[in-house]
Amino acid sequence: MRRTGVLIGVIGVFAAALALALPAAHGRETADPGITRTSILIGGTTPLSGVASAYASVARGAEAYFKYVNARGGVNGREITYKYLDDQYNASITVQQTRQLVQQDQVFAIFNSLGTEHNLAIRDYLNSIRVPQIFAATGARTFGADFRKYPWTIGYQPSYTGETAIYGRWIQKNKKNARIAILYQNDDYGKELINGLRKGLGPMSSRIVMTQGYEVTATDIQSQIARLKTSRANTFMIFATPRYSIQSFIYANRLGWKPRIFVNSVASASNLMEIASDAGHNKRVNGTMSIQFLKDPTDSTRWAGDAGMKLYRQVMKKYLPRGNANDVFHVYSMASAFSFVEALRKAGKNPTRSGVMAALAKLDSKKNPFLIPGVTVKTGRADRFPIEQVQLTRWTVNRKGDGRWVRFGPLQRVPS
Amino acid sequence: MSRPSNSLLLGRGVRLAGVAAFVVGVAILPRFLSDFRASEFARVGIFFIALIGLNILTGYTGQISLGHGAFMALGGYTSALLIAGRPGLELAQLDPPDWIPVGNGMKDIWTIPIAAFVAGLFGFLVGLPALRLRGLYLALATFALAVSLPIVLREPEELTGGTNGLNLFGTTDDRLTGALDNAVHIPVLDRDITFNDWTYYLVWTTALIGLAIAWFVLRGRSGRAFKAIRDSEVAAASSGVSLASYKTLAFGISAAYAGAAGALFAIVSTIVSPGSFPVFLSIQLLIGVVIAGLGSLGGLVFGALFLYYLPVGIQELSEVGRLPDGLQDAAKSPGMPSVIYGVVLILVLFVLPRGAAGFLRRLLSPLTNRL
């Protein structure tokens, strides 16, 4: 009996305290937060730790570029502050941190958040409260295709399906005898890449002889590669993230498998290829194909006199001295930051959230110095894929044993 | 836990006062917090609930579990599926098989007890094979659960949304209280509070109920049986304690707490996905119980605060301007957060070998033992 009394007492105290304490709902409808006459605050999430920490450069490059812009007076007198948080590649943390950025830090927009699942997780939220989700760092098709349902969201890079469709088409045209084995990340990202390939292959889809998935949490994929080798395929598609693409090259070499290799652009940065090539010892890397839309920082001969790459090196040196200047993700994020600054300029002297979204829907610029010449950043009434041109590229090793990506063929339009 | 009898009365008085202070503190805290901090404390509360459960199993009954993240995942998915219901799932372009009873959408708070029940039942079943395993082997078996369950949950894509999981935001109308319009009407008081404050009160009310239940369970016959099993299984069995029923009971109860925590996690995050319940979550929970002090309810709040705020704090360290330049770069280098996490953990265990509860007891002992 006594216990029950105590319990009732405790509940009573709690209820009373609750009644006293409940704060009224804070109104928060103010005209576009995050922007003042001298500053604009944007935010985003990126894995800085954990399995996908290689993507940290996707935030740091953009940050460096904004610092560079700020040092030159900012955009219409406004300094850009870019606050990015570490979501450890965990979508529930992405949600939590995005809420933090919106509600506590009062950002003007979410910019450059990384990951398919992660951007999907915050898209409904951001659209319902009308906060722009700008240049989501993922090639999932939905971020460009579903803009009618999600008018506050826009992606940046070419779609994954489009990219692999290009590989498929190339094979259909040039390698009629292909037997294709695929390593893919067992999630939507990997599956989208496979779908695109099937589309590009068309009737040759039946030449896919084996697919092997790996989990995002996997530490090692040797068994997958061993199994793929048994398919005796002569063409090997690596649809993965950086860590696993490196492992793929290494294990394929160790197992003595010698297919023609394709690697999707997210996992094909030249600094990764250099690691995979093991200072020239791993010959499997030679001749690997991929696509490019960014200038490759390791290709110093091609871009020796290029103004864009000079700017890139200068920004890296000054604002990110510890960063690896050969990491193409830095180039990606500077390209994305550049386009954001362009859109912000376009949105007028006093940009609003909706003004910036409108500007993002009519981008048309050939000026982005970080993209390969000829690539236009273009959107329109029915087109929310800013970058839609890519070029095929092949990892080529010179006599000294130094490899680099060498582009070939025309600039192609990515099928969307 | 035994004390000289003359201090019993005062000990109880101190404890009651402590509980009352805690309850009042929980209730009035949001007054002093920003809206966002309230949502952070809601997450602390979720850890707190899971820790109460794990402490019953590990702290009181002496069974190590590295699989409680899996029970949370189960609770989270149960709750998310029930809240979404068939209409919500169809809005999300999923097509659950007809025989699965997801219902037509349920108000969020009612899914919490159901999620607790489902996870509890599952925990009870897991407890059965666990009867044969001890110590490290049990830890390994439960660890396998933590590793495999997220992958299993991902597989029926038409039901669970695959890797992207289930997004409750925008597919559930007002079944997810306050998420859409950020205002929750409290009829008794005729007031509106924000979504974040709402989640705070929802989580902590559940937590206090959970704490009360744990207290009742542990202070009676079953609590004694649990402790007897922890101290010596042979002795417990020879004193007539049924090892089988009490061990499975402990598993079931603690899994039910994890399930409730998972349900609240789904409500607060408005999303569940396999990636939200990583293997590390299970390890974290065990860390939390150890930090709190095994076999005590008093330190759990500290355990929960530690779990939530240590990673957040480390991250804030790396923000611009908080550290001198040299350290700043070091703090930003990849892997550094994990290193700091590890070092802090070791230090804390070094300073507080018996966890926060042991420390509290030491602090209070002059008060309770003096008379």
HADDOCK unambig.tbl for C-alpha pairs under 7 A between the chains (distance, minus, plus):
assign (segid A and resid 10 and name CA) (segid B and resid 20 and name CA) 6.53 0.50 0.50
assign (segid A and resid 13 and name CA) (segid B and resid 24 and name CA) 6.89 0.50 0.50
assign (segid A and resid 14 and name CA) (segid B and resid 23 and name CA) 5.87 0.50 0.50
assign (segid A and resid 14 and name CA) (segid B and resid 24 and name CA) 5.94 0.50 0.50
assign (segid A and resid 14 and name CA) (segid B and resid 27 and name CA) 6.31 0.50 0.50
assign (segid A and resid 17 and name CA) (segid B and resid 24 and name CA) 5.87 0.50 0.50
assign (segid A and resid 17 and name CA) (segid B and resid 27 and name CA) 5.65 0.50 0.50
assign (segid A and resid 17 and name CA) (segid B and resid 28 and name CA) 6.25 0.50 0.50
assign (segid A and resid 18 and name CA) (segid B and resid 27 and name CA) 5.08 0.50 0.50
assign (segid A and resid 18 and name CA) (segid B and resid 28 and name CA) 6.45 0.50 0.50
assign (segid A and resid 21 and name CA) (segid B and resid 27 and name CA) 6.64 0.50 0.50
assign (segid A and resid 21 and name CA) (segid B and resid 28 and name CA) 4.87 0.50 0.50
assign (segid A and resid 21 and name CA) (segid B and resid 31 and name CA) 6.08 0.50 0.50
assign (segid A and resid 23 and name CA) (segid B and resid 31 and name CA) 6.19 0.50 0.50
assign (segid A and resid 23 and name CA) (segid B and resid 193 and name CA) 6.58 0.50 0.50
assign (segid A and resid 24 and name CA) (segid B and resid 191 and name CA) 6.61 0.50 0.50
assign (segid A and resid 24 and name CA) (segid B and resid 192 and name CA) 5.90 0.50 0.50
assign (segid A and resid 24 and name CA) (segid B and resid 193 and name CA) 5.39 0.50 0.50
assign (segid A and resid 25 and name CA) (segid B and resid 183 and name CA) 6.59 0.50 0.50
assign (segid A and resid 25 and name CA) (segid B and resid 192 and name CA) 5.42 0.50 0.50
assign (segid A and resid 25 and name CA) (segid B and resid 193 and name CA) 4.24 0.50 0.50
assign (segid A and resid 25 and name CA) (segid B and resid 194 and name CA) 4.97 0.50 0.50
assign (segid A and resid 26 and name CA) (segid B and resid 194 and name CA) 6.86 0.50 0.50
assign (segid A and resid 48 and name CA) (segid B and resid 334 and name CA) 6.50 0.50 0.50
assign (segid A and resid 49 and name CA) (segid B and resid 334 and name CA) 5.99 0.50 0.50
assign (segid A and resid 49 and name CA) (segid B and resid 335 and name CA) 5.88 0.50 0.50
assign (segid A and resid 53 and name CA) (segid B and resid 334 and name CA) 6.90 0.50 0.50
assign (segid A and resid 90 and name CA) (segid B and resid 275 and name CA) 5.47 0.50 0.50
assign (segid A and resid 90 and name CA) (segid B and resid 276 and name CA) 5.68 0.50 0.50
assign (segid A and resid 91 and name CA) (segid B and resid 275 and name CA) 6.49 0.50 0.50
assign (segid A and resid 91 and name CA) (segid B and resid 276 and name CA) 6.11 0.50 0.50
assign (segid A and resid 92 and name CA) (segid B and resid 269 and name CA) 6.20 0.50 0.50
assign (segid A and resid 92 and name CA) (segid B and resid 271 and name CA) 6.62 0.50 0.50
assign (segid A and resid 92 and name CA) (segid B and resid 276 and name CA) 5.22 0.50 0.50
assign (segid A and resid 95 and name CA) (segid B and resid 269 and name CA) 6.56 0.50 0.50
assign (segid A and resid 96 and name CA) (segid B and resid 269 and name CA) 6.56 0.50 0.50
assign (segid A and resid 100 and name CA) (segid B and resid 36 and name CA) 6.42 0.50 0.50
assign (segid A and resid 103 and name CA) (segid B and resid 36 and name CA) 6.46 0.50 0.50
assign (segid A and resid 104 and name CA) (segid B and resid 36 and name CA) 5.71 0.50 0.50
assign (segid A and resid 117 and name CA) (segid B and resid 164 and name CA) 5.17 0.50 0.50
assign (segid A and resid 121 and name CA) (segid B and resid 167 and name CA) 6.56 0.50 0.50
assign (segid A and resid 124 and name CA) (segid B and resid 169 and name CA) 6.28 0.50 0.50
assign (segid A and resid 124 and name CA) (segid B and resid 170 and name CA) 6.22 0.50 0.50
assign (segid A and resid 125 and name CA) (segid B and resid 169 and name CA) 6.45 0.50 0.50
assign (segid A and resid 187 and name CA) (segid B and resid 163 and name CA) 5.61 0.50 0.50
assign (segid A and resid 188 and name CA) (segid B and resid 163 and name CA) 6.72 0.50 0.50
